[in-house]
Amino acid sequence: MAPPFRYYVRVRYQDCDSQHVVFNARYGDYIDLAITEFLQAAMPGRDPWNNDFEIQVRKQIIEWHAPARFQDVLEISTFVSRFGRSSFDVQFDIRLASRPEVIVNATTTYVHVVGEKGVWRSAPIPPGPRALLEAGARGKIIDQAGYHPIVLPET
């Protein structure tokens, strides 16, 4: 089986606190970036602005094991770990790129919602989106850190 979807991001100066490590709240930002990229990769053509498949965060649990620092490249492995009727859990394992140890892991419960004019209610996850989330964009990589070199084909 292919590895899970991976997202790479570089730690910026403004992400760090006075102890010179990533401020704990920034990991929520990294997770939000990762889920956005994961959904784009898993559900090609999904428009996050047209209510095709809307989700809201219900719960998020983050565990810290080791720090990240300025200029570190983070690899965030992302996959759906549980499905309910209208909710699903996404696991985020954050590593320093090229290192096997997980420095932060998080589980976020998302609820599929439908609605109009800002009034949302939970709804069952439709079979099509569920199948795409289950497949989980395995093997795909989004690298916004410039970690993987670009190899151009010879002409």
Secondary structure, DSSP 4 states (H G I P E B T S, - for coil): -PPPEEEEEEPPGGGB-TTSSB-TTHHHHHHHHHHHHHHHHHSTT--TTTTSSEEEEEEEEEEE-S---TTPEEEEEEEEEEE-SSEEEEEEEEEETT--SEEEEEEEEEEEEEEETTEEEE-PPPHHHHHHHHHTTTT-EEESS--SPP-PPP-
